[in-house]
């Protein structure tokens, strides 16, 4: 899959966001603090490398992110922003981080203008 330099930069920004969540008690505020959403959300996530890599669907429903937000809603009864609150949260946040890193690896050699 080819992605633009702009998409690559946004993907790296999303990875940094999740590194903060996993390792430094950062927060997930959904589309409000996602560099990829800044590029793609207004276009219904069309061409977002995360959605494409996750197999399509709306938003991030086929990615670990969906499980993370579902966990917060069902277990912690919280809305945004989300933080790591339990061992399961930590595992789910790490799953999302690793997923984003996998997307970066898979798209790393094929960056275009």
Secondary structure, 3 states (H helix, E strand, C coil): CCEEHHHHHHHHHHHHHHHHHHHHCCCECHHHHCHHHHHHHHHCCCCCHHHHHCCCCCCCCCCHHHHHHHHHHHCCCCCCCECCCCHHHHHHHHHHHHHHHHHHHHHCCCEEC
